[in-house]
Structure formats: structure tokens, C-alpha cells
Amino acid sequence: MCLRAIIKYDFPGHWPAVVDKIDYYLQSQSSGSWLGSLLCLYQLVKTYEYKKAEEREPLIAAMQIFLPRIQQQIMQLLPDSSHYSVLLQKQILKIFYALVQYALPLQLVTNQTMTAWMEIFRTIIDRTVPPETLQIDEDDRPELVWWKCKKWALHIVARLFERYGSPGNVTKEYFEFSEFFLKTYAVGIQQVLLKILDQYRQKEYVAPRVLQQAFNYLNQGIVHSVTWKQMKPHIQNISEDVIFSVMCYKDEDEELWQEDPYEYIRMKFDIFEDYASPTTAAQTLLYTAAKKRKEVLPKMMAFCYQILTDPNFDPRKKDGALHVIGSLADILLKKSLFKDQMELLLQNHVFPLLLSNLGYLRARSCWVLHAFSSLKFHNELNLRNAVELAKKSLIEDKEMPVKVEAALALQSLISNQTQAKEYMKPHVRPIMQELLHIVRETENDDVTNVIQKMICEYSQEVASIAVDMTQHLAEIFGKVLQSDEYEEIEDKTVMAMGILHTIDTILTVVEDHKEVTQQLENICLRIIDLVLQKHVIEFYEEILSLAYSLTCHGISPQMWQLLGILYEVFQQDCFEYFTDMMPLLHNYVTIDTNTLLSNPKHLEILFTMCRKVLCGDAGEDAECHAAKLLEVIILQCKGKGIDQCIPLFVQLVLERLTRGVKTSELRTMCLQVAIAALYYNPDLLLHTLEQIQLPHNPGPLTVQFINQWMNDTDCFLGHHDRKMCIIGLSILLELQNRPPAVDAVVGQIVPSILFLFLGLKQVCATRQLVNQEDRSKAEKADMEENEEISSDEEETNVTAQAMQSNNGRGEDEEEEEDDWDEEVLEETALEGFSTPLDLDNSVDEYQIFTQALLTVQNRDAAWYQLLMAPLSEDQRRALQEVYTLAEHRRTVAEAKKKIEQQGGFTFENKGVLSAFNFGTVPSNN
């Protein structure tokens, strides 16, 4: 790690000689220096592993020297199977993998070069592991260097096939290479892997990661006709003798279940374990084969059916059969041949096993219920049985792995089956109590997610038990946080985070129950206090979210006290959590403005935090949030007597503008604070601008502010920012005592406003377009596609055409689409922090502008002429559109107000039908 850190910061700038050093020791006659130099080279390559292609130039230059060198070295080492030789080979493979994992440098790896490397990989994968390794305990064999070397060779070929060798699934620059890879190497490598699977089938030892990578490679080959033709004659044996065997319950599973069931649960639900698991890889291979090749599914289902219907079969094989069927549930539920049979499968072969005396079969049966939870039940009794058996397993089973699987199954059934949700309504309390017990015992994040989903499903029922649940969750959280091994075990952090999210969900569910929320507040404040006391910064975002939820409808005295505590935390841990604090700070300003203003300390805290962010090095995102908070305060407190704050706020943001600003977002946000001050009190702002003296910035600030504003009107994005800018410019043009700086920009004011109105129009159009696209995507998702391909067909032909079509699209079109998406994202960044101007009944920017222009026209004809003189014909038409729309909006607003005053709409009573009769044939008369 030390070496990588040095290379990261010093190569190539301060330490270019590292390349010569590595090269010198690699060429040394003494093999003792080779491993050290290879490790050093590995760190050099790792430094650039995840960088973009254009950032890898120093590495590519170095590898022009090293790649031929290590290729020659590994070829010389291949005949030697000694421990040290294979250790060196493994290190070379790791270097190659890091080089090509995310980008294949085609300038280094030509077809000729790749052919030599692929032969090296094939040789390593195919060679025999020394027989004496069989004397080593089986649990220790995967760590032997011979198996590790094999694993890395397989890792490379699987990655090359997946990322660069699969025509139709690669990016444009790899099209040619993918065709070459598939034609030249794919079948030859696959032949060796089929041999490895046959060794496993013959009960010879194969390391788990080697088996896993073999499955991964074969999974890529399923969809290509050239590799499928070779695989097809063997697929039934692979499915029944290899994949099935891997998916069955094993001795090591039983040993772990009995010795440490909690560790068994952790292993089964660990995403990182899944990543390296041969079982997961086997499951994926089988799923792809069944989905893409029509002959696979019927044969595999017949095989599983035979096992399930024979009472004499080994129970572990029954587990394997259910594992296979559950893994294929998505496919089975879409196939007319099978989908109507699945209910009978559950009834005859899954429900009985939920009562088995073998825990692992009960757990597997729950897992299958989960897999088929979206099944359309024809017999309501079967659905009731499924739900009742899952509930029984959850509440009554003594084995914790069964309870965990039952929890997932029950929640999934409830989410997918409306009737199941009704069945379980009377049992919500015991179910929730059991789920909390499981989380307390296992600290399993998946069950925490189940609780969250159940809370959403049963919001009314949960309200009555919310306090008990939250208290229970708080105790679990405290136990986790105060445990000795907390900091060492990442799973505990994930689970604790899940608990905080669950409590937040409960707060959302009970937000309309004020008395419940008050009780929850005390519990949540204890959690917040614990996290802050222990300085567990990874949970700051979550506790701030809890505090936000507790202040959305009202702010208690205790929550106002929290503001002072958070200020102290801000002083210590400072800037990085300001953006996480922002939603809560926004609530303090907008939810209880009167209390905010009743104590000068409150505003002082908020201003000090904003000042610290804007005067420090928090980064421009945090600075935008700080400026936004100042704007919100000004707009929220208009007419509430914060005149003394305006000069402080304005000086702070204008000082920030005198320092380097990289993003237009920060520049416009700082300007917006001053514009809000103009809206608050025009005379006060103009007086402030004349009085402020900024260091290193002589001259009147009014001129600088107005000029900067005019230059940046095209940078105001989104609805709120454009509206704010339009209102500000409307106030500016209507001023009777105009500063000379306004006269100087007279020709820019109305054109700028018209440009902003055009932007507002585009925002509305974009929102409509996004809504339409969302509907289209939903409709598309509802359409089912038949994804099977015939044996001799190449799936990628269709995919490749689609990709080429995309790649062939005009660059201008692509860029335009990207810009559009980016603008939509930019527009919504800070708009979630609402102000009084964003309310439906707030001032209307169209009417503000048109009224200001009419006032000027009637009061000061000369000034009006100066404002209108620069307008082109197009701009005059745009102005007329704004007038028309303003009048329309005024009419609509007046009509709406009139209706509200009358007490709402009145519908004419035409008579109500007492009954419907769809059976009557309509008359032709």
C-alpha cells in the first residue's frame, strides 16, 4: 500500500525512474528479485486500473516495455511447476488482469500478441495440479498457489470474453476485436473448461473459484452459435451432473448450519460471498441456458420433477431440485407450458416440505415461496396456505435460517398478492415483533428491509405499534453501535444504517398521528445523541434525515435545542455535512418561522454556518446550498423585520463573487441572494450596495452587481431561479429612483426577461416530455418478449444491429440529447428547497412583469421607449405572447379564487343510477 501511494502521487512527474528500476530487476539473472519487481509493477498497473483510457498514457508507455518482458518471462516459467515459479506466474497474471479489466489497450494488445497470451492462459488452465496437493485439507486447497494461478488465468479469459469478446455486447472500439476473439479463441478455451467440468463430474477436486470462473465463461458462450454448437451436446450432463450438484445442500452447509446458524445466514445473504460463489455462477449459467436455448428448460424440469416425485430420493437432492426450480421462476412464470403447473408444484411439493423435520428443506421451501410470490393463484386456498405456512415458519420455527427465509417469503407474498395482505392484517403485531427479534439476533440487513416494506404495506396497523417498534429498533441500534467489534465488521454498519432508514420510514408512516410522532421524537433524539456523542460520522446523514422527518410538520422545543447541538457538531466536523443538514435547516426556516425569529440566536447560528461555508474550502456544491439557505431566509421573512440581516447576507455573497468561482450555479446562486434582497426591500438593497466596501475591489458595488447580473441572466436555470430573476428585473425596470448602473444596461433588461420566459416555457415542455417518457417506459416494461433463440442462431446479430444503429446515430443528435438531460438535472438541483415564491398562490412572474411594464409606460414614456427600442420583431412577438399568457393566467387565478370563495365546484344533479346492468342488450332504437 505504501508503494502504491508513492506511485499514485509521484509517478510519472516526480519518480519517472521507477520504470527503469523495475525493468532492471526484472532482467536480473537472480530470480530472487523477480517477485519484488513484479509486485512493484503490479502496484503501478493497479494505480491506473480504473482510470479512463486517455488518463492511462503513462501506464501504456511503461507497458510498451513491460508487457513483452513479462510475456517472455511467463513462457519461460511455464514448464516449471515449483511453488516459486507458479507464484511468479500468478503475479504476472494479476498484472495482466489489472491492465485489461476495464479497458483493453489495443495499441499494446494486438491480435498477434493476444494469441500468444491466450495460449499461455489455456496452458495454465489445462495443466494438472501436482497430485501431492491432494494431501492438503480440502478447506485449505483453494489457497494453494497452483489453484490460485489457475483461477487468475480463468478470471482473465472470462473477463475478456464478457467485456471485449462478445460481438453485439461491446462498445464501438472493440467491434473488430470481439469478432476476432469469438472466431479465434472462444471455442478452444471452452474446450478446456468443459474438460474441467467433466473432472468435477468425475468427483475430482476442482477449487470453487476455478469452477465459478468456468461457469462465468460458459455463460457468455450460451448466446453465440459457434460456442453453443460445441456446448450443446454436453449441456444436459452439465446441467444435471455439475450445475445441479453445485446447487444441492452440502456437508459444509450442514456443518455451518449446526455450528453457527448466524454465520450461515450471513454467508447466504452476503453479496460479496455471492460474487465469488460457484453456486451463484451455476445458477446464472442455468438461467441463461434455460432462457436463451429452448431445449434446456423442459429437460431440466423433467429431471427435477423426477427427483421431487420419488420419495426415496436423497433430501439434499430435493433441496437441489427446488433450488433449480426457484432460480428459474421468472422464466417458468412466463412460459405457457409451465406457468399453470407452478401452483400444483407449490401445493404438492413445497407446502409439505415446509413441515419437514429437516431445517434446510423448510428454509429452501420458504425460498421457493419467495421466488414464486408473483404467481397468479387460481385456488384461493393455496394462496392462503402459502401465506399461513410462511407466517407459521416465521413465528414458530426454532431454526433462525428458516425464520429469515420465511420473513422474506411472507413480505414478498404480501407485496405481490392483494389477498395475502388482507389475510395477514390481523397478525401484523406478532409478525412485526418476530421480525424485530430476528433483526436483534441476526443483525441481518435483508430482514431490516423486510420491516421497512411491511411498514409501508401496513401503515395504519403500524401506527398503533410504532412506538414499541421504534423503541425496539433503537435498542438494537444502540447494541450494535456499542459492540466491541462494530468498527471491524462492515455488515454491522450496513445493518445499523438499515435500522435508521426503517425508523425514518416509521416516522413517515405516522406523520399524521401527532401524539405518536411526539413519543417517537424522544426515542429518535436519544439515537441522534448517541451518534453525535460517539462521533460516528458514517451515520450523520441518516440522523439528519431523522431530524428532518421530525420537523416537517412542526418543531418542538427539543428540536430547537438540537439546532444548537448541530451547530457545535458543524464547528467540529465542519463543512462536509452541511449539504446533509440543509433539508433540516430549511425546515427550521420555513416550518416555524415565528420561533426562528423569536430568538436572535437561531438566525445567528444559520448565518454563521453559511458564512463559514462560503468563506472556507467546502467546495462549490456546499457553497450553493449555503447561498440557497440565505435566499430562503430572505424570501420567507419578507415583511417580518429582518432588515438588519440584509446587509450581512448581501456582503457575504458579493464577497464570495470576488474570489474565483468555477461554476455558473454558484455565481447565479450568490446573485440570487442579492435579487431576493431586492424583492425584500429595493431601497434597502440599493443603500446596502452603496455602503459596502469590499477589500481589493474598489469602486461602486452597484455597477458591478448590475453588470454581473446582466451578463449571467442566461445562466439562471430551472423554474424558481428564472422566476426569481424575472421578478428582480421587473422591480429594477420599475424603479423611480434608478441608479445610473440600471440606465447603462437599459437595452439588455427586456430582452433578458424574454429569454428567461422562453426558458420557463422549455422547463414546462421538458416536464411534460419526461412524464410522457415515463408512461412509455412503463408500457414497454409491461410487454413481454420471447427471448429464446434457436440452436443455430446468433443472439448477438439482433443486439449488434441495435448497437450499430445507436452508434450510427448522428453525433449532433447524441450531444443534443445529452445536453437536454443534463439541463433537466441542473434545473432540479436546489429547487427542492421551496420558498413562498414557489407556492401555487404566490406572486405570478408574468403579471409582475407585465404590470411593471404598463406602470412604466404610463409613468415614464421616455424610459419605456429606451426599454423597448432594442427589441427585434421576434422579441416583440414574444413579448405579445407573454402579455397574452399573463392575461390568461390572471383570468384563471380570478376564476379559481371565486370558486374557492363559493366553497368549491357545484355539480348539477342529473340523477344517480341505483344499479348497473351490463347484461341488458342495448336497443337499436
N, C-alpha and C positions, 0 to 999 in steps of 0.2 A: 504493500500500500504506500509505503514511503517513496519507493521508486516511481510508482505511477503518479503520485502527487508532484514529484520533481519534474517528470516528463511533461505532465499536464501544463505546468506553469513556465517551464524553461525551454521546451522544445517547440519549434526549431530555433526561436530567437536567441536564447541565452546559452543553449547547450546543443549546437548542431553536431558537435563531435561525438555524441552518443552513438550515432550511426557507425562511425569508424571504429569505435570501441567494440561494439557488438560484432562487427564484421571481423575484427582482428581475432577475437576469442573463438568465433565460430570456425575460423580457418586454422585454429591451433592444432598441432599434432597431438596434443594431450586431450583426450576425450573428457577428462575431469572438468574442463572449463566449458564444455558444450552446454550442459544443463543450465548453468548460470546465465550464459549468454542467450539461450532460448527463452528463459524466464524473463530476461530483460526485454527481449524482442516482443514477447507476449504482452508485456505491460505497455510497450509503445503502440502496438496494434489496438489493445483494449482502449487506450486513450481516444482513439478515433473511431471506435466500433459503431457508435450511434450518431456520428456526425453526418451531415449531408455530403453528397458526392463532391460538391465544389469546395467543401472545407477540408477534404482529405488529401489535398495535393502534397503536403509534406510527407504523409504516410506513403502515398503512391510512389513518390520519388525514392523513398527509402526501400520500399518493397521491390523496386526495379532491381535492386542489388540482392535483397534477401530471398525473394521467392525462388529464383533459380537455385540459390545456395541451399535452402532447406529442402528443396525437392531432391537435389542430388544427394544430400545427406541422408534423407529418409530411405532413398532407394538403396544406398549402401548398407543401411542398418537392417533392412527387411529380412535378410537371411538369418540374422542373429536374434534368437528368441530369448536371450538372457534378460533378467529383470531390468538392468540399467539401459540396455538397448531399447526395450519396449517402452520404458519410461521416457526416453528421448523421443521416440516415435509419437507417443501420446502428446507430448508437449508441442511437437510440430503440427499435429492435427488440430490442437486447440488454437494455435496461431492462425491456421488456415480458416477455421470456423469463424473466428472473430473478424477476420478480414472480409469474409463474404456474407456474413449473417444478414446484414441489412442493405448492402449494396455490392453488386458484383462488378469489380473494376475490369471492364472488358479490355482496357488498354494493357492490363497485366495478364489477364487470363484469356489467352486466345484459344481457339479450338484445339490447336496442337498442344498447347500447354495443358489444357483441361484433360485431354486424352491421357497424358502421362499421369496426371493426378488421379483420374478416375481409376486407372489400373492399380495405382497404389491403394486406393480405398478398397477396391474389390479384393485385392490380395489380403489385406488386413482382415476384412470381414470374413473371408473364406477360410483363413488358416486355422489350424487346430490349436486349441488352448492346451498347454502342456498337461498331460494326464495326472501329474503329481498334484495339480491344484485340486483334484477331487478329494484329496486327503484333508483339505481345509473344511471347516464347518460351513454348511451351506449359507448361513446368515452372513458369513464374512467374505464369501467368494466375490460378490459384486465389487468389493473394494480392491480386488487383485488387479494389478496393472494390465494384465492381458485382456481381461474383460473390459476394463476402462478404455483401453486403446480401441478395442472393437466398437465400444459404444460411441466414441467420438467419430470414428470413420462412418458409422451408420448415421449419426447425427448430421454429419456434413451432407451425405448423399440425399437424405430425406429433406433437408433444408434446400438444397439445390433444386431438387425435383419440385418441391412445393412453391418456391419463390421465383425460380428462373427457368424451370424446365417443363412447365405445363402450358402448352400453347392455348391461348384464349384466356388464361388467368394471369398473364404477365403484362407489365406496362410496356409502352411502345419500344423503348430501347432494347428490350430483351426478346422481341418477337423472333428475330433470326436465331438467337442462341437457343431459345426454347424448342424450336423445330429441330435444331441440330442435336440437342440433348435427348429429345424423345426418340429420334431416329437412331442415334449412335450408342447411347449408354443405357437407356431405361430398361430394356429387356435383359441385358447382360447382368446388371446389378440385381434385378428382380429374381433372376435365376438363382443367384447365390442366397437371396433372402428366403426363397421357397425351400431351399436346402436347410436353412436354419430352422424354419418352422417344422420341417419334417424331423429334424433332430429332436425338437421339443416333443413332437408327436410320438417319437420312439422312446420317450422318457429320459432322453439325455438332458443333462443340465444346460440351461441357457439363462444367462443373467437377465433379471427383469427389465433393466433399461435397454438391453440389446433387443429383447422381444418387443418392447414398446416402440422402439425406433423402426423395427422391421414392419410392424403394423402401420406406422405412420407413412412409411414409403409406399406400401401396398395400397393404402387408402388413396394416394394420389393416382395410382395406376388404374383404379377401377374405371375411371371415365374415359380412358384413352383406348382406342380399339387395339393398338399394337400390344399394349401390356395386358389388356383384358383377354386377348386371344391366348396368351401364354398362361394366364391365371385361371381362366375359365374351367379347364379340366380338373383343377385342384380345389376349386372354391368350396365344394361340398365337404371335402375332407378337412380343409382349413376351418370351415365354419363349425363342423361337428366335433373334430378332434383337437383343435387348437383353441379357437375363439371360445367355444363352449367350455372347454376345460379351464381356461383362464377366468371365466365368469362365474364359476362354481365356488361355493364356500369352501375354504381350505383349512388345513391344520393350523396354519399360522393365525388365521382369523379366529378360530376356536380358542386357541391359546390366549390371544389378546383379549377376547371377549370375557373369558373366565378370570384372567389375572387382573385386568384393568379395563372394565367396560367403558369408563370415561375416556380413556385413551383410545379405545376402539372407536368411540363416537367422534373424537377429534380427528382421527385418521380418515374416517369415512367422509367427513364433511370439510376436510382441508383442501382448499382449491390448489395449493401447491403440491400436495400429495397427488391430486388428480392429474396435474400436469405431467408428472413423471410415472404415472401408474400404467402398467401394461393392461390392466382391466379396462380403464377408460379408453385407451387406444384401441383395444379389441372391440369394444362397444361401438366406437366411431367407425371402424372398418366395416363391421357387420351392418351398421345403419346405412352407410354409403352404398354398400353392395346391394342391400335389400331395396333401397330407394332407386338406384340407377339401373340395376340389371334384374329384369322381371323374373328370371328363373330362380333367383336366390330365395326370395321370401316364402313361396309355397313349400319348398323342400325343408327349409329351416323350421317352419311352423309344424310341418308333419313330424319332424324329428322331436320337437318339444312336446307335441301332443302325445306322442308315444310314451314319453317319459312320465308325463303328468297322469296318464290314464292307467299306468301299470303300478299297482300298489306295492310291488316288490322292488321297485327302483330305489336306489340309494337316495335318502332325503336330500343329500347335498346336490345331487343331480336335479332334483325337483327345484331346489333353490336356483341352480343354473338356468333351468328352463324358464322359470318365472323372471329371472334377471334378463334373459334374452327377449322374452315377450314384452316386458315393460320397457326395455330400451327401444323397441320398435313400435311403441304405442302410437306415436304421431303418424306413422305410415299406415298401421293397421286400421286406425280410425278413419282413414280416407279411402280405403280400398273396399269396394262393394262386396268383394268376395269374403272379407273378414269382419268388417265393422259390425255386422249384425250378430256375429258369433261371440263378440267380446263380452257381452252381458252374461251369456251362458258360461264363458270361461270363468268370470268372477264368481258366479253362483256356484259352480260345481268344483272349482279347483283352487280358488283363492279364499273365499269365505271359510271353508272347512279348515284351511291351514292357519287361519287367524286364531284357531283354538288348539293348534298343535302344542305338544309338550316341548317342542324344540324352539328356543327363543329366536334363533336366526331365521327359521321359517316364518314365525309370526312377524318379525321385522321385515322380511322380504315381501310378505303378503301386504303389509301396510304400504310398502314402497310401490307395489303394483297398483294398489288403490289410488295412490297419488298420481301415478303415470296415466291412469285411465279416468281421472277425475272429471274430464270434459265429455265423457261418454254420454250419449243420449239414451237414457234408460227407457225401455218400453214397459217394464213392470215396476210400478212404484214400490212394491215390496222389496225388490232388490236394491233400490236406492236407499230405502230406509235401513235395510240390513247393513249396507256398506257403511253408512254414517254411524249407526249404532255400534257396529263392531269396531270402527275406528275410535269412537268415544270410549268404548269399554277398554280397548288396548291402551289408550292414553291414561285413563283414570285408574284402572285396576291392575294392569300388568306390573309385575315386580321387576322386570328387566329394563334398565334405563335405555339401552339402544332401541328396544321395541317402542317405548314411550315417545322417543324423539321422532321415529318414523311415523308413528300414529299421529303425532301433532301436525306434521307436515301434510299427511294424507287428509286429516279432518279439515284443516284450514282450506286446502285446495278444493275439496268437495263442496265446502260451504261457499267458496268464491265462485265456483263453476255451476252449482246446482241451486236454483232458487228454492226448491222444496227442501233441500238439505238445510239451508239456512233457517227455514221455519221449524224444522224438526228439532234443531239444537237451541232454539231461543230459550226454552225453559231451563237449559243446562249451562247457560253462559257462565254463571258464577263458579261452579265446580271446575269447568273447563279452564277458565282463566286462572283459578287457584293452582291447578295442576301444571299449567304452562309456566307460571311463576316459579313453582317448586323445581321444575326441570331446569329452568334458566339458572336458578340459585345453585343447583347441584352440578350442572354440566358446564355452565358459562358458555353455552352454545349460541352463536350469533344467528344461526338459521331459526332457532326457536324464538329468539327475540324478534325476528322479522315476522314470525307467525303471530306473535302477540300484537304487533303493530297492525297487521292486516285484520285480525279479529276485532280489534278496537274499531277500525273503520267499518267493518261489517255490522257490528252490534253497538253503534254509537249510543242509542237510547238506553240499552241494557247496561252498558259500561258506565254510564253516568252515575248509576246508583252504587257502583262498587269502585269508582275511580280513585277515591281516597285510599282505600285499602290497597289497591293495586299499586298506586304510586308510592305509598309507604314501603311496600314490599320491594319494589324496584329500587327505591332509594337505599334500602338496607343492602341489597345485592351489590349495588354500585359502590357503597362505602366499603363493603367487604373486599371487593376487587381492588379498589384503589389503595387500601391499606395493607394488602397482602405483600409479603416479602418479595415474591418473585414477579410482582406486577410489571416492573420495568423490563424484565428479561423476556417475557412471553408476549409476542405481538398479538396473539389470539385474544388475550385479555383486554388489550386496548380496543380491538375491534368490537368485542362483546360489550365493553363498557360504553363505547360510543353508541352502539345499538340501543342500550338501555336509555341513554339520554334522548335519542330520537323517539323512542317509544313513549317516554314521558311527555315529550313535546307533542306527540300525536294525541295523547290523552287530553292535554290542555286544549288542543284544537277542537276535540270532540265535545268537551264540556264548556266551551266558551260562552254558551247562552245560559249556563247554570251558575249564577253569580256566587251563591253560597258555597258551591263545590269548588269553584276556582279560588275562593278565598282560603279554603283549607289547603288546597294544593300549593298555594303560594308559599306557605310556611315550609312545606316539605322541600319545594324547589329551592328556596333560599338557603336551606341547610346544605343542599348539594352544591349550590353555587359557592357558598362559603368554604366548603371542604376543598373544592378545586382551586379556589384562589389562595387559600391558606397553604396548600401543598405546592402551589405554583405549577400545576400540571397543564402546561400551555397547550398540549395537543387537544385539550377539551375546551379551550376558551371559546372557540367558535360555537360549540354546542350549548354551553351555559349562557352565552349571549343570546342564542336563539330562544332558550327557555325564558330568559328575562324579557325578550321581545314579545313572546306569546302572552306573558303575564301583564303586559302593558298595552295591549291592543284595544281594550275597551274601557279602561280606567286605570289610574295609577294610585296605589295605596301609599300611605306614609312610609312603609317599609321599603317599597320600591324606589321612593325618592331618596331614601338613605343609601340605597345601592348605588345611586349616581355618584355620590362622594367616594364610595369604596372603589368603584370602577375608575374614577379619576386617579386614585392612588396607584392602581394597577397600571394605568396608562403611563403614569410618570415613571414606573419601573420598567415595564416590558415595552413601553412606548409604542412606536409607530405601527408595527406590523399588524396589530389587531384593530386599528381604527376603522377600516372598512367593514370588519365584522361587527363593530359596535354601532355602525351607522344606522341600521334599522331601529335599534333600541333608542338611540339618541333622537332619531326622527320622531319616535313616539313621544318622548319627553316633551318635544316642542309642540306637536300637533294634537295630542290626545288630551292634555291637561295644561293648556296654555296659561290659564289664570294662576295655577300653582307655580308654574315656571316663573312667572313674572312677580309672584308674591315674595320671593326670596332672591335678592340680587346675586346671592352665591351661585344659584343654579345657572344663570346666564354667564356668570364669570367663568364657571367650570367649562361650559361649552365653548366659549370664546377662547379660553386658554388652550384647550385641546386643539382647536382649529389653528390657532396661531403656531403652536408647536409643530404641527404637521406642515403648515405652509412655510415655515421658516427653517425646517430641518431637511433631512435627506430621505424622507419616507417614500419617495417615488411619486410620479405624477398621478397614478391612479388614486392613491390615498389623498393627494392634494385636491383632486377633482371632487372627492367626497367631502372634504373639509369645506371647500368653497360652496358646494351644494347645500351643506348644512347652514352656512351663513345666509344663503339666499332664502332657504326655507324659513329661518327665524324672521327675516325682514318681512317676507310676504305674510307669514302667519300673524305677525304682531302689528301689522298696519293699523293705525288708529288706536293702538294700545300703549302709546307713550314710551317708546324705546329710542327717542331722538338721540340720547346720549351715546347710544351704541353705534349709530350710523357712521360717524367719522372713523371710529376704530375699525369697523368692518371694511370700509372702503379703503382706508390707508393700507390695511393688511394685504388686500388683494392687488392693489395697484403697485405696492412694493414688490410683490411676487412677480408681477409682469415685467419689472425692470431687470429681473435676473433671467437667465436662459430658460426658455420654455420650448420643449421639444414637440409637444402635441397640440393640435388646434383645440382639442377638447378642453385642456386646462386653460388655454388662453380665453376661450369663449366663456368658460365657467367663471373665471375671475371677472370678466367683463359683465357677466350676468348679475353678479352681486351688486355692482355699481348701478346696473339698469334697474334692479329691484329697488335700490335706494332711491332712484329717480321716480319710480312708481310710488314709493312710500311717501316721499315729500320732495318735489323737484327743487324748490328753493334751498332746502337743507343740503341736498347733494351738490348743487352748484356752489353754494357757500363753502362746503367742505373741500371741493376741488380747488377753490381759490386759496384756501388756507393751508392745505397740505404742502409740506416741503420734503421731498424725498432726497436722501443722500445720493451724490454723484448723478443727480438728474435735475439740473437747473431748468428754469422755465415754467410757464403756467401748465398745470396738470390738465386743465380743462381741454386745451388744444390737443394734448397727447391722447387723452381718453377718447375724445370725439373722433380723432383721426384713426386710432386703432379700431374703434368700433366700426367705423365705415369700411375699413379695409377687411374686416373679418365677418361681415354680415353673411357671406356665403358659407361660413363655417358653422353657423348655427343649424343644428340638425334636430330631428325629432319634432314632436308636436309642441311640447311645453317650451323648449328653447326658442323655437321660431315665434311662438305666440308672445313670449316674454319680449323678444326683440322687436316685434311689430308694435306692441303696446308702448315700449320705450321710445321708439322712433316717432310714434304718433304723439306722445307727450312732448317730445323735442320740437316737432314742427309746429305745435300749437302754442309754444311758449311766447308770452308777450314781451318779456324782458330777456330776449335771446342773447347769449354770449356771442361775440364775434366768431368764435370757432364754429358755431352752428351755421352762420351765414356763409362761411367759407366752403361748406360742403353741401350747400343747398341743392346742387344738381344731382347729388347721389341719394338723397333721402327717399323720395318716392320710388325711383327705380329699385332701390334696395328692398323696400317694403313689398313691391310687386313680386320681386324674386322670392321673397320669403313666403308669400301667399302661394306661389307656384309650388314651392317645396311642401307646404301643408297639403296641397291637393295631391301631390305624389305620395305622401305618407298615407293618406286615406285610401288611395288606389292600391298601394302595396299591401295594406292590411286586408283589403278585400281579396287581393290575389292570393295572399297566404292562406286565408280562410278557404278559398276555393281549392287550393292545392291540398290542404289538409283533408278536405272532403274527398278529393280524387284519390289520395293515398289510401284513405280508409276503404273506399270502394274497391281499389285494386287489391288491397290486402284480403278482402273478402272473397276474391276469385281464387279458386283452386286450380293449380296447374298439374298436368300429368307429367312427372319428371322422369319417367322411365325412358331408357334408350335401348334400342335393340342391340343384340350381341356384337354386331359388326359395325355399329355406328360410333362415330366420334362425337361425344357430347360437346367438345370444345369448338366444333365447327360453328354452331349457333352462337356460342359465347364469344368466339373470336370475331364473328361478323358484328356482333353488338359492340364489342370493344373498339373495333376498327371504325365503326360508324361514329362512336363517341370521339375517338382520336381524330377522325377526319373532319370533325365539326370545325367551322371557321374559328380562328383564334379570336377575332373581334367579338364573336358571339359568346365565346367562353369567358373572355375577360369582362364583357358587359354583365354577364350573369353573376360572375364573382363579385364585381363591384356592387351590383344590386343587393346581393346577400349581405355583403359587408356593411353597406349603408344601413340596411334594416337592423343589423346587430348594433351598430354605433348608436342609432337613434334611440334604442331602448335602454341604454346602459344605466342612466341615472334617473330615468323617468318614473321608476317605481316609488321614488320619494316624493309623494304628492304634496301639493301646496293648495291654498284656497283658489288659485287661478285654474286648477285642474278639475274643479267640481263642475258638474253639469250645469248648475245655475250660476256659474261665475260670470265675470265680465266677458263680453264677446269681442274678440280682437277685430272682427270685421266691422262691427258697429263702432268700436272705439276709433278705428282709423277713419272710416267714412265721416263720422261726426266731427272728428278733428279737422278734416279737410274742408268740410262745409263751414265750420266755425271760422277757419282762416279765410275762406273765400268771402264770407260776409263781413269779416272784421278788417282784413288787411289784403286788399286786392293785389297790391304790388308784390308782396311776399308770395301770395298764391301763384302769381304769374311766374315768378322765379322757380317755384317748386315744380310747376307743370311744364315749363319750357323745354327741358331736356327729353321729354317723353317722345318715343317713336310712335308710329301708327300702331304697331303691335302692342306696345306698352299701354297706349290709350284704350285699345280694345280690352286688354287685360284689366285695366282699371274699371272699365264699364262692367266687366264680369264680376269684379269684387263688389261694386255698388249693388248690382242685381242680387248677388248672393247675400249681401248684408241685409237688404230689404226682406228677402225671403226668410232669413234666419230670425229677423225681428218679428215678422208676422207669425211664424211658427211659435216663437217664445211667448208672444202675447196670447195666442190661442191656448197654449199649454197652461199658462198662468190662469186664464179664465176658467178652463176646465177644472183645475185644482181648486179654485175658489168656489166652484159649484159643487165640489165634493166628488169629482170623478165623472167618468162617462155614464150616460144614461142610455140603456138599450131598449128599443121598442119591443114590447111583449107581443110576439106573434102567436103565442100559444105553445105549449110544451107537449111533445108526444109522450104518452103514458107508457108506451111499449113499442118495441121494434118487431117487425115480422118479415124476415128475409125469405120466408117460404112462399109468400104470395107472388104469383106471376103477374107482372105489371100489365095493365090494359094497353091495347094498341090505340085506344081512342085518343 
